[in-house]
């Protein structure tokens, strides 16, 4: 277990962050999970404490199914996520064709084939390709990160090493959209578009 680090943010605040750590959290029904992450952001001590409190209020089954939101990202964390997107996609005109972005089966099989859901969420387009173009544009033009989500293994009592991030960007038509993404940790530099919101 490594020690906490202090980070000075752009606003001059000193925040204790938890890097390369393993900490335990316990659910309402007494199941202990290990939280260990390795991603483009680190949790601050305050964020970890809020996460632990959130886990304590829920049963293990719910934690495994839905994960836990970290809604209060600081400006440095937001900047890190946006910089990672830019670094992975900046030189690409066709990130989907170049396999820099992959759309989850949830998007391709559930969302893209459900016009009522797309209409309800403000994502309906005349063709599936237009929908995909909007998703790619939102990711490429992301200018904010609404939250991070930490997910947990279905069978082991531990967190996944990476977060999913809800990014806010601009669709092809200029309207705002939100897409949940994850950074794949391998040599591909792939961004997985998990779901549309």
Backbone bond lengths (Angstrom), bond angles and torsions (degrees), N, CA, C in turn:
res aa  C-N    CA-C-N  psi(-1)  N-CA   C-N-CA  omega(-1)  CA-C   N-CA-C  phi
1 X - - - 1.449 - - 1.518 108.25 -
2 X 1.314 116.51 119.70 1.455 118.82 -178.12 1.511 110.31 -86.52
3 X 1.314 114.43 166.81 1.451 118.20 -175.65 1.513 111.31 -86.89
4 X 1.352 114.70 164.78 1.452 120.97 178.37 1.513 109.73 -71.26
5 X 1.330 116.13 150.57 1.447 122.63 176.65 1.512 108.15 -114.65
6 X 1.328 116.50 153.38 1.451 119.38 173.89 1.510 108.64 -104.87
7 X 1.328 116.35 134.17 1.445 122.34 -179.80 1.517 108.77 -121.11
8 X 1.318 116.88 137.16 1.458 120.52 174.50 1.515 107.12 -98.97
9 X 1.337 117.10 120.19 1.456 121.92 -178.66 1.520 110.50 -80.98
10 X 1.351 115.55 173.88 1.461 120.74 178.73 1.527 111.83 -58.13
11 X 1.320 117.18 -31.32 1.464 120.37 -179.18 1.526 112.20 -83.34
12 X 1.349 117.06 -0.93 1.455 120.83 177.70 1.523 114.18 91.50
13 X 1.342 116.98 -1.40 1.458 119.91 178.76 1.521 110.05 -72.71
14 X 1.305 116.50 143.79 1.466 121.10 174.81 1.524 107.32 -98.54
15 X 1.330 115.23 123.68 1.457 120.55 -178.30 1.522 108.49 -122.65
16 X 1.293 115.76 129.99 1.456 119.76 174.38 1.519 107.55 -78.58
17 X 1.332 117.98 126.63 1.456 120.81 179.36 1.522 109.18 -118.35
18 X 1.314 114.03 156.24 1.449 120.58 -176.20 1.517 107.55 -110.14
19 X 1.332 116.97 110.91 1.457 121.20 -175.48 1.523 110.01 -115.37
20 X 1.335 115.05 134.44 1.455 119.93 176.02 1.512 112.50 56.81
21 X 1.297 116.14 37.47 1.452 120.11 -172.92 1.515 111.77 -101.78
22 X 1.293 114.35 163.70 1.457 122.84 167.11 1.503 106.08 -130.01
23 X 1.317 115.63 117.91 1.460 120.13 177.55 1.514 108.60 -129.33
24 X 1.295 115.84 156.35 1.459 121.68 -177.76 1.526 110.26 -103.84
25 X 1.328 114.99 141.61 1.455 122.33 171.91 1.525 107.26 -131.32
26 X 1.324 115.92 149.81 1.460 120.91 -176.55 1.517 110.23 -122.74
27 X 1.333 116.19 135.37 1.457 121.55 -179.61 1.529 110.31 -81.70
28 X 1.334 114.90 170.63 1.461 121.14 179.66 1.522 111.99 -58.63
29 X 1.351 116.26 -32.89 1.464 119.31 -179.64 1.524 112.93 -93.96
30 X 1.349 116.48 18.28 1.457 121.40 169.39 1.520 116.85 84.07
31 X 1.322 118.79 12.04 1.467 121.36 177.99 1.526 108.25 -87.22
32 X 1.338 115.86 128.32 1.461 120.62 -179.06 1.527 110.11 -96.39
33 X 1.327 115.68 126.30 1.460 122.67 177.36 1.519 109.46 -110.96
34 X 1.326 115.87 145.77 1.462 121.72 172.18 1.517 108.17 -94.55
35 X 1.317 116.21 128.18 1.466 121.57 176.45 1.523 107.35 -103.16
36 X 1.324 114.94 118.96 1.454 121.29 179.48 1.527 107.14 -146.92
37 X 1.323 117.39 121.89 1.460 120.58 -176.58 1.525 111.40 -126.70
38 X 1.328 114.14 158.29 1.459 121.62 177.03 1.529 106.04 -150.19
39 X 1.331 116.58 90.45 1.456 120.67 -174.19 1.522 109.40 -146.94
40 X 1.326 116.49 -169.68 1.465 121.13 -176.01 1.526 112.83 -75.63
41 X 1.321 117.30 -10.72 1.468 120.70 173.18 1.518 109.79 -124.81
42 X 1.310 114.22 159.12 1.464 122.23 172.55 1.515 106.59 -116.95
43 X 1.306 117.01 146.38 1.462 120.67 176.40 1.518 109.94 -76.99
44 X 1.322 115.72 139.28 1.457 118.72 170.94 1.529 107.45 -77.64
45 X 1.299 116.19 164.01 1.466 120.62 177.99 1.528 109.86 -59.41
46 X 1.317 116.51 -40.17 1.466 121.34 179.38 1.536 110.88 -63.49
47 X 1.326 116.88 -42.68 1.472 120.42 178.09 1.526 111.10 -65.28
48 X 1.336 116.65 -41.17 1.456 119.20 178.55 1.526 110.59 -62.90
49 X 1.334 117.38 -43.15 1.467 120.50 179.54 1.525 111.20 -62.20
50 X 1.337 117.51 -39.50 1.465 121.01 177.10 1.526 110.30 -65.69
51 X 1.337 116.94 -39.43 1.458 121.66 177.60 1.536 109.86 -62.39
52 X 1.327 116.66 -46.09 1.470 120.84 -179.18 1.524 110.86 -61.41
53 X 1.332 116.78 -39.93 1.465 121.45 178.83 1.527 110.16 -66.53
54 X 1.317 117.02 -40.39 1.462 122.51 178.47 1.533 110.12 -63.07
55 X 1.331 117.03 -44.63 1.469 121.55 178.95 1.527 110.30 -62.30
56 X 1.320 117.12 -40.78 1.461 122.02 -178.25 1.531 112.13 -61.36
57 X 1.318 116.91 -25.40 1.472 121.33 -178.78 1.525 112.72 -83.82
58 X 1.338 117.92 -10.21 1.456 120.80 -172.40 1.533 111.45 -121.27
59 X 1.321 114.87 159.18 1.459 120.48 175.45 1.526 109.74 -82.60
60 X 1.326 115.75 156.16 1.464 122.08 -177.79 1.526 111.65 -57.22
61 X 1.316 117.46 -38.92 1.460 121.68 -179.53 1.537 110.74 -58.15
62 X 1.334 116.84 -42.32 1.458 121.63 179.84 1.529 110.71 -68.18
63 X 1.339 116.13 -41.48 1.472 121.23 -179.76 1.533 109.51 -61.01
64 X 1.327 116.48 -44.35 1.471 120.47 179.58 1.534 111.32 -64.44
65 X 1.315 116.55 -37.15 1.461 121.00 -175.74 1.525 112.14 -76.63
66 X 1.334 117.67 -46.27 1.463 120.93 -169.67 1.523 115.56 -112.17
67 X 1.321 118.43 -12.90 1.456 119.45 -176.65 1.515 111.68 70.90
68 X 1.330 115.92 -166.90 1.468 121.49 -177.83 1.525 108.53 -134.04
69 X 1.325 116.27 131.31 1.467 121.83 178.72 1.524 111.14 -80.02
70 X 1.315 115.00 141.28 1.466 122.25 168.89 1.522 104.41 -116.93
71 X 1.340 115.70 95.80 1.462 120.74 -169.37 1.521 113.29 -90.33
72 X 1.300 117.50 -15.91 1.464 119.44 -174.01 1.528 111.15 -104.51
73 X 1.340 116.15 65.62 1.453 119.24 177.89 1.524 109.81 -73.96
74 X 1.333 116.56 140.84 1.466 118.97 177.02 1.527 109.56 -86.07
75 X 1.330 116.15 170.06 1.465 120.85 -174.45 1.527 112.46 -61.36
76 X 1.326 117.69 -36.76 1.459 120.28 178.46 1.531 111.27 -64.58
77 X 1.319 117.11 -40.54 1.462 120.80 178.87 1.531 110.31 -64.94
78 X 1.333 116.41 -43.73 1.468 121.04 177.85 1.528 109.52 -60.28
79 X 1.320 116.55 -46.06 1.474 121.03 179.63 1.521 111.27 -60.57
80 X 1.341 117.41 -39.61 1.462 120.97 178.98 1.530 111.73 -62.16
81 X 1.331 116.54 -42.81 1.469 120.47 179.91 1.529 110.18 -65.77
82 X 1.338 116.83 -47.20 1.467 120.47 -179.50 1.527 111.28 -63.84
83 X 1.328 117.32 -38.20 1.473 120.87 177.37 1.520 111.50 -64.82
84 X 1.329 116.71 -37.77 1.466 120.63 178.54 1.525 110.60 -64.47
85 X 1.334 116.90 -42.55 1.466 120.43 177.28 1.523 109.58 -60.83
86 X 1.315 116.04 -49.73 1.467 121.06 -178.50 1.527 110.79 -59.49
87 X 1.320 116.77 -44.06 1.462 120.91 -179.52 1.518 112.86 -62.72
88 X 1.318 116.54 -33.93 1.466 120.05 -177.92 1.526 112.65 -83.27
89 X 1.349 116.88 -28.66 1.467 119.59 -171.44 1.519 114.87 -115.09
90 X 1.307 118.10 -10.15 1.466 121.76 -169.26 1.526 114.15 -56.19
91 X 1.312 118.30 -36.06 1.464 121.22 -176.15 1.532 113.07 -91.89
92 X 1.319 118.28 6.21 1.463 120.77 -173.50 1.527 112.19 -108.29
93 X 1.323 115.58 134.51 1.462 121.31 171.89 1.523 111.49 -92.62
94 X 1.336 116.70 -19.90 1.463 121.94 -177.91 1.533 109.79 -139.62
95 X 1.353 116.81 72.68 1.464 118.94 -175.72 1.528 114.41 -63.29
96 X 1.331 117.41 -26.56 1.461 119.37 177.11 1.529 109.86 -73.02
97 X 1.318 116.72 -45.96 1.463 121.67 178.74 1.520 112.98 -66.12
98 X 1.340 116.24 -31.39 1.466 120.97 179.53 1.522 112.10 -88.46
99 X 1.337 116.44 7.06 1.462 123.06 179.10 1.531 112.80 58.64
100 X 1.322 115.86 36.62 1.463 120.83 172.91 1.522 110.76 -93.48
101 X 1.326 115.85 -23.55 1.465 122.22 172.42 1.517 107.29 -124.93
102 X 1.309 115.28 133.44 1.463 120.80 173.97 1.522 108.03 -119.23
103 X 1.318 116.49 136.57 1.460 121.18 177.46 1.523 108.70 -91.17
104 X 1.308 116.56 132.86 1.461 120.68 -179.77 1.520 110.83 -66.27
105 X 1.314 116.09 159.41 1.461 120.76 174.69 1.520 110.69 -61.64
106 X 1.315 116.50 -29.30 1.464 120.79 177.54 1.532 109.92 -59.71
107 X 1.332 116.86 -41.23 1.465 120.18 177.86 1.523 110.78 -73.35
108 X 1.329 117.36 -50.48 1.470 120.35 -173.95 1.518 113.12 -69.99
109 X 1.332 117.86 -36.16 1.463 120.62 -175.82 1.525 113.66 -96.34
110 X 1.326 117.63 -38.76 1.466 120.78 -176.57 1.526 112.04 -92.18
111 X 1.319 117.51 -54.23 1.466 120.58 -175.19 1.522 112.98 -73.59
112 X 1.328 116.79 -52.34 1.465 120.64 -172.75 1.526 112.55 -61.23
113 X 1.319 116.71 -25.40 1.467 121.07 -177.26 1.523 112.49 -100.02
114 X 1.334 117.29 12.99 1.458 121.16 -177.36 1.535 109.94 -126.55
115 X 1.344 117.52 83.06 1.466 120.48 -176.81 1.525 113.57 -57.88
116 X 1.340 117.88 -34.40 1.471 120.02 179.68 1.526 111.30 -63.99
117 X 1.324 116.47 -43.59 1.465 120.40 178.04 1.526 110.53 -65.26
118 X 1.329 116.54 -43.80 1.465 120.28 178.87 1.524 110.64 -60.36
119 X 1.325 117.13 -42.67 1.474 121.53 178.74 1.528 109.88 -62.43
120 X 1.314 116.51 -45.38 1.465 121.69 -178.48 1.532 111.36 -61.44
121 X 1.330 116.66 -37.59 1.464 120.77 -178.27 1.527 113.64 -90.26
122 X 1.328 117.24 0.00 1.458 120.51 179.05 1.521 113.92 77.93
123 X 1.334 116.83 26.04 1.459 121.43 -178.31 1.526 112.80 -114.97
124 X 1.322 118.50 3.54 1.462 119.67 -175.52 1.523 110.98 -65.08
125 X 1.331 116.71 134.35 1.459 124.02 174.95 1.523 107.93 -136.24
126 X 1.325 116.49 163.92 1.463 120.89 -177.13 1.525 113.17 -69.01
127 X 1.323 116.72 -22.66 1.467 119.41 178.85 1.520 109.66 -139.72
128 X 1.322 114.76 158.50 1.462 120.73 177.37 1.528 109.72 -62.54
129 X 1.333 117.16 -38.12 1.468 120.16 179.47 1.527 111.47 -61.41
130 X 1.337 117.70 -38.30 1.470 120.53 177.19 1.533 110.60 -64.40
131 X 1.329 116.40 -38.50 1.470 120.97 176.17 1.522 109.71 -61.57
132 X 1.330 116.75 -48.17 1.463 120.87 179.60 1.529 110.78 -61.38
133 X 1.335 117.08 -40.16 1.472 120.62 177.91 1.526 110.75 -60.39
134 X 1.348 116.25 -40.83 1.467 120.06 177.67 1.528 111.61 -62.71
135 X 1.329 116.11 -44.68 1.471 120.46 -179.53 1.528 110.28 -60.74
136 X 1.319 116.60 -46.94 1.466 121.19 -179.97 1.523 110.16 -62.07
137 X 1.336 116.75 -42.92 1.462 120.52 -179.08 1.527 111.63 -63.88
138 X 1.333 116.71 -40.86 1.473 120.02 178.29 1.524 109.83 -59.85
139 X 1.313 117.03 -43.89 1.465 120.17 -179.76 1.531 110.43 -66.23
140 X 1.333 116.40 -48.42 1.470 119.63 -178.72 1.528 112.39 -63.82
141 X 1.340 116.81 -34.77 1.466 121.59 -176.72 1.535 111.99 -99.35
142 X 1.322 117.33 16.78 1.471 120.33 -178.30 1.521 110.45 -57.12
143 X 1.342 115.18 133.43 1.457 119.94 179.17 1.531 112.90 -128.42
144 X 1.341 116.08 2.56 1.463 119.54 177.54 1.527 108.60 -157.53
145 X 1.322 115.58 160.53 1.466 122.27 176.76 1.517 106.61 -127.49
146 X 1.329 116.58 116.57 1.465 120.68 -175.39 1.524 112.22 -76.99
147 X 1.333 116.73 -38.70 1.463 119.44 -178.68 1.518 110.19 -164.50
148 X 1.313 114.24 166.84 1.460 122.52 168.81 1.521 106.43 -116.45
149 X 1.320 115.90 153.04 1.466 120.07 175.69 1.517 107.48 -128.20
150 X 1.312 115.44 133.62 1.460 121.53 175.25 1.519 107.21 -102.72
151 X 1.323 115.30 123.98 1.460 120.20 -179.86 1.523 109.40 -104.92
152 X 1.325 115.02 162.85 1.452 121.48 -175.94 1.522 110.69 -125.24
153 X 1.342 116.19 148.88 1.461 121.92 178.36 1.520 109.75 -58.83
154 X 1.323 114.35 148.43 1.467 119.64 179.95 1.525 112.20 -75.48
155 X 1.338 117.41 -28.58 1.468 118.79 -175.96 1.522 113.81 -119.57
156 X 1.334 118.20 -20.14 1.466 120.60 178.79 1.515 109.33 -102.95
157 X 1.299 116.58 154.32 1.464 121.03 179.49 1.524 110.08 -89.21
158 X 1.335 116.23 63.25 1.452 119.25 177.07 1.524 110.85 -152.35
159 X 1.321 114.64 160.63 1.457 120.39 179.08 1.519 109.91 -78.67
160 X 1.319 115.37 161.27 1.455 121.03 169.60 1.529 106.18 -73.86
161 X 1.311 119.23 152.36 1.467 120.05 -176.95 1.529 114.10 -75.28
162 X 1.344 117.13 -18.51 1.460 119.63 -178.39 1.527 110.87 -119.12
163 X 1.314 114.70 157.32 1.458 122.26 177.70 1.522 109.90 -93.38
164 X 1.333 116.41 164.72 1.460 120.71 160.25 1.526 105.24 -107.27
165 X 1.325 116.00 142.03 1.459 121.90 -176.84 1.519 109.28 -118.92
166 X 1.323 116.84 134.59 1.460 120.87 172.96 1.512 107.59 -92.06
167 X 1.346 115.32 110.69 1.463 120.68 -178.43 1.522 109.21 -103.19
168 X 1.321 115.00 147.05 1.460 122.40 178.94 1.525 107.62 -111.99
169 X 1.329 115.66 128.16 1.454 120.50 -179.45 1.511 110.94 -149.68
170 X 1.314 115.50 -164.93 1.459 122.05 -173.63 1.531 109.99 -112.74
171 X 1.351 115.58 130.59 1.463 121.44 174.48 1.536 109.20 -75.34
172 X 1.304 115.85 172.73 1.463 121.67 -178.96 1.533 111.21 -57.99
173 X 1.338 117.22 -37.04 1.470 120.63 -177.64 1.532 113.63 -81.58
174 X 1.332 116.79 2.14 1.463 120.83 178.46 1.518 115.08 93.35
175 X 1.343 117.88 -6.81 1.460 120.00 177.52 1.527 110.08 -81.56
176 X 1.324 115.25 162.66 1.460 120.76 -177.11 1.518 111.01 -85.11
177 X 1.324 116.56 145.62 1.455 121.64 176.94 1.514 110.79 -143.59
178 X 1.323 116.22 158.90 1.459 122.26 178.03 1.519 109.51 -124.27
179 X 1.337 115.14 133.71 1.464 121.98 178.63 1.522 108.05 -132.55
180 X 1.306 115.82 136.84 1.460 121.02 174.85 1.525 107.90 -89.99
181 X 1.341 116.26 128.28 1.469 121.33 -176.89 1.529 110.59 -129.73
182 X 1.305 114.91 162.63 1.468 121.85 171.88 1.516 107.93 -139.15
183 X 1.321 116.15 145.34 1.453 121.49 176.12 1.522 108.55 -91.91
184 X 1.318 116.41 121.68 1.460 121.36 -179.76 1.524 108.47 -79.64
185 X 1.324 116.07 130.00 1.462 121.97 -176.57 1.526 110.37 -93.05
186 X 1.327 115.88 77.73 1.463 120.36 172.52 1.524 107.78 -153.55
187 X 1.312 117.28 -172.77 1.466 121.02 -176.55 1.522 113.71 -71.45
188 X 1.341 118.11 -11.29 1.462 120.32 -175.01 1.528 113.01 -74.89
189 X 1.332 117.63 -24.53 1.457 120.16 -175.90 1.517 112.21 67.06
190 X 1.311 117.19 27.05 1.453 124.07 -173.79 1.525 112.11 -77.11
191 X 1.335 115.66 141.82 1.459 121.98 169.04 1.517 106.51 -107.88
192 X 1.322 117.82 127.14 1.451 122.85 177.61 1.527 108.41 -96.31
193 X 1.323 116.68 120.52 1.461 120.70 171.87 1.526 106.63 -83.54
194 X 1.319 116.74 113.14 1.457 121.92 -170.18 1.520 111.54 -86.53
195 X 1.338 117.22 -49.37 1.456 120.98 -178.40 1.518 109.84 -157.64
196 X 1.333 116.45 159.97 1.451 121.36 173.48 1.521 107.96 -103.76
197 X 1.313 115.98 148.50 1.466 120.40 -174.21 1.514 109.64 -121.23
